[in-house]
Amino acid sequence: MLLLSPISTSLPPSFHRGKLSRRSIKPSCRVVAKAKDNTETGGVLEKAAIAGGLVSTPVIGWSLYTLKTTGCGLPPGPAGSIGALEGVSYLVVLGIVGWSLYTKTKTGSGLPNGPFGLLGAVEGLSYLSVLAILVVFGLQFLDNGSVPGPLPSDQCFG
């Protein structure tokens, strides 16, 4: 026991001679800790979400601006391409937010940053788009009593 031992056995011998020698202690092994790198490039799903989100969020902004100023969504465009892009954009943003919420409940954090932080940026823009959708649709409902349907009507594009 250390407390009951005589002083000469509990202290190193270099201490008793009045001088303290410094000895370097070389570690027998090296400990390396590395955090998980979130900047690695992800799979096809991440890249598709980045591309889809970067296209969809401006389209939704244009759609919401048009809805607030005219009371109608985007015009159908040639062969319905603009209207289709608008509808798919809403679905892509809702899909990204759904994926983010699912990942948040499973891991405790949102989506990984992805390459160059683009997936994290798309995730944030998608949440902002959903907030803007709720605000503009709410204002549209208060002003007109309804929100326009997903298909073009005679009232807007007749």
Contacts in CASP RR format, 6 or more apart in sequence:
PFRMAT RR
TARGET T0000
AUTHOR 0000-0000-0000
METHOD contacts of the structure
MODEL  1
MLLLSPISTSLPPSFHRGKLSRRSIKPSCRVVAKAKDNTETGGVLEKAAI
AGGLVSTPVIGWSLYTLKTTGCGLPPGPAGSIGALEGVSYLVVLGIVGWS
LYTKTKTGSGLPNGPFGLLGAVEGLSYLSVLAILVVFGLQFLDNGSVPGP
LPSDQCFG
2 10 0 8 1.000
8 16 0 8 1.000
14 20 0 8 1.000
14 21 0 8 1.000
38 112 0 8 1.000
38 113 0 8 1.000
38 114 0 8 1.000
39 113 0 8 1.000
39 114 0 8 1.000
39 115 0 8 1.000
39 117 0 8 1.000
40 114 0 8 1.000
41 47 0 8 1.000
41 114 0 8 1.000
41 115 0 8 1.000
42 112 0 8 1.000
42 114 0 8 1.000
42 115 0 8 1.000
46 112 0 8 1.000
46 114 0 8 1.000
46 115 0 8 1.000
46 119 0 8 1.000
47 115 0 8 1.000
49 96 0 8 1.000
49 99 0 8 1.000
49 111 0 8 1.000
49 119 0 8 1.000
49 122 0 8 1.000
50 114 0 8 1.000
50 115 0 8 1.000
50 118 0 8 1.000
50 119 0 8 1.000
50 122 0 8 1.000
52 92 0 8 1.000
52 122 0 8 1.000
53 92 0 8 1.000
53 93 0 8 1.000
53 96 0 8 1.000
53 122 0 8 1.000
53 125 0 8 1.000
53 126 0 8 1.000
54 118 0 8 1.000
54 122 0 8 1.000
55 89 0 8 1.000
55 92 0 8 1.000
56 88 0 8 1.000
56 89 0 8 1.000
56 90 0 8 1.000
56 92 0 8 1.000
56 93 0 8 1.000
56 126 0 8 1.000
56 129 0 8 1.000
57 89 0 8 1.000
57 93 0 8 1.000
57 122 0 8 1.000
57 125 0 8 1.000
57 126 0 8 1.000
57 128 0 8 1.000
57 129 0 8 1.000
59 85 0 8 1.000
59 86 0 8 1.000
59 89 0 8 1.000
60 86 0 8 1.000
60 89 0 8 1.000
60 90 0 8 1.000
60 93 0 8 1.000
60 129 0 8 1.000
60 132 0 8 1.000
60 133 0 8 1.000
61 129 0 8 1.000
61 132 0 8 1.000
62 74 0 8 1.000
63 73 0 8 1.000
63 74 0 8 1.000
63 86 0 8 1.000
63 89 0 8 1.000
63 90 0 8 1.000
64 132 0 8 1.000
64 133 0 8 1.000
64 136 0 8 1.000
66 72 0 8 1.000
66 73 0 8 1.000
66 74 0 8 1.000
67 73 0 8 1.000
67 136 0 8 1.000
67 140 0 8 1.000
67 148 0 8 1.000
68 136 0 8 1.000
68 139 0 8 1.000
68 140 0 8 1.000
70 156 0 8 1.000
71 140 0 8 1.000
71 144 0 8 1.000
71 148 0 8 1.000
71 156 0 8 1.000
72 148 0 8 1.000
72 153 0 8 1.000
72 155 0 8 1.000
72 156 0 8 1.000
72 157 0 8 1.000
73 86 0 8 1.000
73 148 0 8 1.000
73 156 0 8 1.000
74 82 0 8 1.000
74 83 0 8 1.000
74 85 0 8 1.000
74 86 0 8 1.000
75 82 0 8 1.000
75 83 0 8 1.000
75 152 0 8 1.000
75 157 0 8 1.000
76 82 0 8 1.000
76 83 0 8 1.000
76 152 0 8 1.000
76 157 0 8 1.000
77 83 0 8 1.000
83 152 0 8 1.000
87 150 0 8 1.000
90 133 0 8 1.000
93 126 0 8 1.000
93 129 0 8 1.000
93 130 0 8 1.000
94 130 0 8 1.000
95 126 0 8 1.000
96 122 0 8 1.000
96 123 0 8 1.000
96 126 0 8 1.000
97 123 0 8 1.000
97 126 0 8 1.000
97 127 0 8 1.000
97 130 0 8 1.000
99 111 0 8 1.000
100 110 0 8 1.000
100 111 0 8 1.000
100 123 0 8 1.000
100 126 0 8 1.000
100 127 0 8 1.000
103 109 0 8 1.000
103 110 0 8 1.000
103 111 0 8 1.000
104 110 0 8 1.000
110 123 0 8 1.000
111 119 0 8 1.000
111 120 0 8 1.000
111 123 0 8 1.000
112 119 0 8 1.000
112 120 0 8 1.000
113 119 0 8 1.000
113 120 0 8 1.000
114 120 0 8 1.000
137 147 0 8 1.000
138 147 0 8 1.000
140 146 0 8 1.000
140 147 0 8 1.000
140 148 0 8 1.000
141 147 0 8 1.000
148 156 0 8 1.000
152 158 0 8 1.000
END
